[in-house]
Amino acid sequence: MDSLKFILFISLLLRLLTFMPLAFGQTLIKIVDQNNAPLPDAVIEYTLENSILNGTNVKRTYIIDQLNKSFVPHVLIVPENSFVNFPNSDDIRHHVYSFSPAKTFELKLYAGKPKSPVLFEHAGVVVMGCNIHDSMVGYIYVSTKENTYLSDNNGSIILPHDLPLTTQLRVWHPNSKIGLSKHTLFSVDSLIKKNNEITLIISVNEPAPRSTFESLAIHEH
């Protein structure tokens, strides 16, 4: 029995050693607001000089659900030329639409699942609303960058690789003080990168109560 335990221990140790180099190669990015509070739903994108594209043309269909009169997720990242489906999991009907420059579309009053997904052909930020429930606002971030990530509820993003110094980072957030159509730019240097951890500060506005979806969309341009 002791020899069996020893063999199991050695096997587990070898597995841990196998995955340790991957962990050491990662980069942790923490995104916070001007009050040092974690900032969820921030998008970060960048280009690496020696990045290798996947080389696949297979299109994946992404999903934005409607639950409790909210878009879930609140922010969705998709590559350019992706399809997005908009199921309605509420027990009431919704009327989803957008007139953003990157994509104008309309899914008239419906319940359940729409007949077909929507194609998002152009890069940019698509602001969505519901014609019935004015408080419903969601965002689709259509990207052409291979390296595009979304911060979690803790404002964190774990990148699967190291970020070289001088890498240019573009950060977007729906409540950014500089506006929906703009990015905050950072250059990775030794001042912001400490032991493969990077903290980025984004100044944001408090989400204001909205009487209509149109009042939000007017300010996105």
N, C-alpha and C positions, 0 to 999 in steps of 0.2 A: 504493500500500500504506500509506504514511504517513497519507494522508487517511482511509483506512478505519479505521486504528487510532485516529485522533483521534475519529472518529464513534462508535466503540465505547466509547471512554473517556467521552465526553460522555453517552452513553446510560446507562452504568453509574452515572455521577455523579448524573444526574437521578433514577435509581431510588433511590439511597441517600438523596438529599435528600427524596424523597417519603416514605420510611419513618422518617426521623429524628424527626419530631414524635411518632409513636407511641412510640418508644423513650423520649423525654423525658417522656412522660406516664405512664410506668410507675412502679410502686413495688416495691422489693425488700424483702421481709420475711425476716429471718433469725431462726430459732427455735433457741435453745440451752438446755442444761440448766444446773443450778446450778454445774457445773464448766466452763462455757463450751464444751462439746462440742456439735456440731451434733445436732439432734433430728429425725430422720425421723419420718414417720407422725403428725405433729401436724396437727390440723384447726383452721382458723381460719374464722370466719364473722362477717358484719357486715351492716348495712343502710345503704344510702346514701339520703339524703332524696329525691334526684331520679332514683333508679334507674328504668329502664324495663323492665318484664317482657317476656319474649319473646312472650307471648300465644299459645303453642302448646300443644295438648293431646296431642301425639304422645308416646306412652310408649316409651321406649327400654329394651331389655333389657340389663342389665349382667351382667358375668361375674366370678365368683370361681372360679378353678381350684384343683385339688388336685394338688400336685406335690412329690415328695420328702417326703411326709408333712407338708406345710405348706399353708396357705391362701395363694393368690397372686391379688391382693395381700393383704398382711397387714391393711391397713385400706382399705376401699372406701367412698367417699362416693356416696350416691344421693339424688335428690329424693324427697320423700314421694309415695307411690303409684307406685313404680317396681317393675319386675320384675327379679329376679336369677336367673341360671342358675348351676348348680354342677357343671360337668363334672369328671370324675375322670380326670386324665391319668396317674395312677400305674398300675402293673401289679398293684395290690392293691385290694381293695374298701374303701370308707369308709362310715361311718354318720354323716351330718352332722345336727346338731340344735342348737336353742337354746331356752331357756325364759326369755329376757329379756322384761321387760314390754312393750317396743316391738314384739316379734314372737316368738311361740312357733311353732316348726315342727320337722318331722322328715323327713329323707330316709333311709329305712332302707337297710341294707347294699346297696351297688350299685357297679357299675363302669361306665365310659363316661359317657354323658350321661343325666341324669334325663328322665322323660317330659315334664315341664313346668316352667317357672320358678316361683319363689316371689314373691308380691306382698308388698311392704313398705308397708303403708298408713299407719303411724303414725311420727311423728318420734321419734328417740331413738337410743340406742346398742344394737346387737344383738350380743351375744357368742356366738360359735359354737364348737362343739367337735366332736370325733369320738368316738363311743361305743366305737370300737375302739382308737384311738391317743390316749391322754390328753394327749400333748404338743402336739397340734394345737389351736391357738387362733387365731381370726381375728375381725375386727370389721367390722360394717357400720354406718356413720354415716348415719342417715336424717335429712335436713335439710329445713326449710321455707324456708331463706334462699336468695335468688338468688345471693349472693356467698359461696360456701363453697369452700375450697381445702385441699389436702393438701401438706404439706412433702415435698420430695424427699430423696434420700439425704444431701444436704448441709445439710438443715434449712432449705432456701430455698423461697420462694414468690415468683414474679414476678406481680404484679397488673397487669392491662391498663390501669389508670387511676391517677390520683393519689388519695391518701386525705386528705380534708379534716381539719383539726384538730378535735378533740372527737369524731371517729368512735369508736364503741364496738366493741371487738374481743372476741370470745369464743374462747378457745383450749382445745382438748381434746386429751388424749393418753392412750393406754391405760395408761401407767405413772405417770400424775400422782399426786403424793402426796395430793392432795385427794380422789381416788377417781374411779371410772369414770363416775359419773353427774353429775359437776360440771365446770364450766368455770373457767378462770382469766380474769379480766376485765382489760382494759386500755383506757385512753382515750388516743387519739393526741394528743400535744402536742409542743411544740418541744423537749422534753427527750429524747424517744425517737425523734423523726423528724429525721434529718440528711441533707440532700441527697437526699430521696426514698428513704432507706433507714431501716428500722425494725428494731431488735433486741429480741426478746422473750425473757425468761428464764422457763422453766417448771421447777419442782422436780419431779424424778421419782424413783421407786424403781427399784432394780435388779430386773429380772425374776427372780422367785424360781422355783426348780424346783417343778413341780407333780406331785403324785402322781395327782390326778384333776381332770377339768374341773369337776366340781361344786364343788370347793373354791374355784375362781376365781369362779364365777357367784354363789355365796352372798354374796360381798363386793361385788357390783356395785350393790346396792340401798342 
